[in-house]
Amino acid sequence: MNGGQVMVVMIVLIVMVTSLFKARHRSARRGAGVSLVNDPEAARLRDEVKQMKERIQVLERVITDNHKSVDLDREIERLRDR
């Protein structure tokens, strides 16, 4: 992976961790008796984390799939030559 790709993955991870810390902080302010099971904000954050994980998996596939990217580069060059 080159530096730019690593940077993208790191930014996504930082956003995910920050979201989790914000959710935990909000729930702590609401009180210790609040359950996260029925909390709509917690459900929204769980969905967001799930989406972020799926995006990270796609990014990892794109970054590590050198064979297809080489084929794509060749195809782009072939189309430019026309």
VENGIJO-V327030 format. One record per helix or strand. SS is the DSSP state (H for helix, E for strand). FROM is the first residue (numbers start at 1). TO is the last residue. If there is no record, write none. Layout:
SS FROM TO
SS FROM TO
//
This chain:
H 3 30
H 40 64
H 66 81
//
